[in-house]
Amino acid sequence: MELDVEPVERIEEGVVPAGIEAAEYVLYGGKGGVGKTTMAAATALASARGDTPTLVVSTDPAHSLSDTLETSIPAEPTQIRGDIPLYGAEIDPAEALSDNPLGLESGGNPLSGLLGDDAANPFGGSMPGSDEAAAIRLLLDYLDDPRFDRVVVDTAPTGHTLRLLELPEMLDTMIGKLLTMRERMSGMFDIFGDEDDKEGIDGLREFSARIEHLRELLRDPARTDFRVVMTPEELSVFEAERLLDRLDTFGIPVGTVVVNRVMQDPGEVADVDPELFVAPNHADCEFCKRRWQVQQRALSRSQALFRGHEVRRVPLFAEEVRGEELLRVVAACLEE
């Protein structure tokens, strides 16, 4: 069956949000491929259209924010629209790792004096969590940037996000081991001096404190809105449940669950003209009917997950969601 899909060329201004009601920080989390980037781009665009200086930043090593917004987005926060206060940044973890990964005034690797440049590179590419450490150092700078009244974050897939949140404990363990080693080798440090050793340990403590500052922000529902994105498929439901459970362990509340790519008419989800869109045909299309049954089973399985959260549905569009017109429709779905 062939479908003649006409591109969405114009959405009426009155049916899409100009501005949003959201916290100072909005973070989208979930497994890879569920549409976090789309949600972040749509939210940031709507926020900036309400004249709120807004930064949308991606911490995902596999960036797609530039493609979604159809504009080049650099590694440093830059205004990407001349008509509205919309800024963007795609953090490059590799570049951040090579340029002062801890973001300390002294720069460089604070442990090199303790263990030697070749023996200790705790934030080198081979260390688990190194890209998260580099990304979070930059993200902390952006969250405190006075230029922005709202920061919208497209996070890395679930595993990366959780490792980021676990970094303070990892660094505390590292500091404990270094202090133990320092005590055992106190005679050597007395001979050669231990200023570099102290600087290395203090550097790790400083960075651990900065990450803890982020966790405090994430725990504050008055300032942060963490939104979990999923698709109506059982594997995605399982992943969302695991993420919610881990976030609860860290004391991070989740206000909203976004169900993306639901096989419904966009006119049923948001106040938009259904004539502008190709909708799934559940009556005559056997494929659509089967997929809708799969989605309904997953949605039924999700009832416990939805309990206590705002639930937002975003339809499956016939077109790829990129560019302002469809992103504005997504924003309308998120604000319903």
NORMO-V907043 format. One record per residue. N is the residue number from 1. SS is DSSP state (~ for helix, > for strand, _ for the rest). PSI is psi as a letter, one per 30 degrees, with the letter a starting at -180 (999 if undefined). NEAR is the number of other ideal C-beta (glycine too) atoms within 8 Angstrom. Layout:
n->(N:N)
ss->(SS:SS)
psi->(PSI:PSI)
near->(NEAR:NEAR)
//
This chain:
n->(1:2:3:4:5:6:7:8:9:10:11:12:13:14:15:16:17:18:19:20:21:22:23:24:25:26:27:28:29:30:31:32:33:34:35:36:37:38:39:40:41:42:43:44:45:46:47:48:49:50:51:52:53:54:55:56:57:58:59:60:61:62:63:64:65:66:67:68:69:70:71:72:73:74:75:76:77:78:79:80:81:82:83:84:85:86:87:88:89:90:91:92:93:94:95:96:97:98:99:100:101:102:103:104:105:106:107:108:109:110:111:112:113:114:115:116:117:118:119:120:121:122:123:124:125:126:127:128:129:130:131:132:133:134:135:136:137:138:139:140:141:142:143:144:145:146:147:148:149:150:151:152:153:154:155:156:157:158:159:160:161:162:163:164:165:166:167:168:169:170:171:172:173:174:175:176:177:178:179:180:181:182:183:184:185:186:187:188:189:190:191:192:193:194:195:196:197:198:199:200:201:202:203:204:205:206:207:208:209:210:211:212:213:214:215:216:217:218:219:220:221:222:223:224:225:226:227:228:229:230:231:232:233:234:235:236:237:238:239:240:241:242:243:244:245:246:247:248:249:250:251:252:253:254:255:256:257:258:259:260:261:262:263:264:265:266:267:268:269:270:271:272:273:274:275:276:277:278:279:280:281:282:283:284:285:286:287:288:289:290:291:292:293:294:295:296:297:298:299:300:301:302:303:304:305:306:307:308:309:310:311:312:313:314:315:316:317:318:319:320:321:322:323:324:325:326:327:328:329:330:331:332:333:334:335:336)
ss->(_:_:_:_:_:_:_:_:_:_:_:_:~:~:~:_:_:_:_:_:_:_:_:_:>:>:>:>:>:_:_:_:_:_:_:~:~:~:~:~:~:~:~:~:~:~:~:~:~:_:_:_:_:>:>:>:>:>:_:_:_:_:_:_:~:~:~:~:~:_:_:_:_:_:_:_:_:>:>:_:_:_:_:_:_:>:>:>:>:>:_:_:~:~:~:~:~:~:_:_:_:_:_:_:_:_:_:_:_:_:_:~:~:~:~:_:_:_:_:_:_:_:_:_:_:_:_:_:_:~:~:~:~:~:~:~:~:~:~:~:~:~:~:_:_:_:_:_:_:>:>:>:>:>:_:_:_:~:~:~:~:~:~:~:~:~:~:~:~:~:~:~:~:~:~:~:~:~:~:~:~:~:~:~:_:~:~:~:~:~:~:~:_:_:~:~:~:~:~:~:~:~:~:~:~:~:~:~:~:~:~:~:~:~:~:~:~:~:_:_:_:_:_:>:>:>:>:>:>:>:>:_:_:~:~:~:~:~:~:~:~:~:~:~:~:~:~:~:~:_:_:_:_:>:>:>:>:>:>:>:>:>:_:_:_:~:~:~:~:_:_:_:_:~:~:~:_:_:_:_:_:_:_:_:_:~:~:~:~:~:~:~:~:~:~:~:~:~:~:~:~:_:~:~:~:~:_:_:_:>:>:>:>:>:>:_:_:_:_:_:_:_:_:~:~:~:~:~:~:~:~:~:~:~:~:_)
psi->(k:k:k:j:j:k:k:j:f:k:k:k:e:f:g:k:k:j:l:l:j:l:l:e:k:k:k:k:l:l:l:k:g:f:g:e:e:e:e:e:e:e:e:e:e:e:e:e:f:g:g:j:j:k:k:k:k:k:g:k:f:i:k:g:e:e:e:e:f:h:l:k:j:a:f:k:k:k:k:f:k:f:f:l:i:k:l:l:k:j:k:j:e:e:e:e:e:f:i:i:f:f:h:l:e:f:l:a:j:f:f:e:f:e:f:k:e:f:f:j:i:f:g:l:f:f:k:k:f:e:e:e:e:e:e:e:e:e:e:e:e:e:f:g:k:f:f:k:f:k:k:k:k:j:l:l:l:e:e:e:e:e:e:e:f:f:e:e:e:e:e:e:e:e:e:e:e:e:e:e:e:e:e:f:g:e:e:e:e:e:e:f:k:g:e:e:e:e:e:e:e:e:e:e:e:e:e:e:e:e:e:e:e:e:e:e:e:f:f:j:f:f:f:k:j:k:k:k:k:l:l:i:k:e:e:e:e:e:e:e:e:e:e:e:e:e:e:e:e:f:g:j:k:k:e:k:k:k:j:l:h:k:i:l:k:f:f:f:e:l:i:l:j:f:f:f:l:k:l:k:j:f:e:f:j:e:e:e:e:e:e:e:e:e:e:e:e:e:e:e:f:g:e:e:e:f:k:g:l:k:k:k:k:k:l:j:l:f:l:k:j:k:l:e:e:e:e:e:e:e:e:e:e:f:f:999)
near->(3:3:6:4:7:5:5:11:4:5:11:7:6:4:10:13:11:7:10:11:4:8:9:7:14:14:12:16:13:14:11:6:4:11:13:13:12:13:17:16:14:13:16:15:14:17:14:14:10:10:7:10:10:15:16:18:15:15:13:13:7:5:9:9:15:12:7:12:15:8:8:5:13:8:7:5:11:9:7:10:9:3:3:7:10:12:14:17:15:12:13:7:12:9:8:13:13:5:6:7:12:13:10:10:3:7:5:6:11:13:13:13:9:11:7:7:7:4:5:11:11:10:11:8:7:5:9:4:11:15:12:14:14:15:14:14:14:11:13:13:9:13:10:6:10:4:7:12:6:14:14:16:14:15:12:10:10:12:6:14:12:10:11:14:11:9:14:10:7:9:13:9:8:10:12:8:8:14:9:8:8:12:7:6:8:8:6:7:11:7:6:6:6:9:7:10:12:8:11:16:13:9:13:16:10:10:14:13:8:12:14:9:9:12:13:8:11:13:10:8:8:4:8:13:11:12:14:15:13:16:9:14:9:8:6:14:14:8:12:15:9:9:15:11:8:10:13:8:6:10:7:11:8:11:9:11:15:16:13:12:9:12:11:11:10:15:10:7:12:10:5:13:7:10:4:8:13:6:9:11:7:8:5:3:10:5:6:11:10:8:10:11:8:10:12:9:9:13:10:7:8:13:8:5:11:9:6:3:10:6:9:11:10:15:14:8:10:7:8:4:10:9:7:7:10:12:16:14:15:13:15:14:14:14:9:8)
//
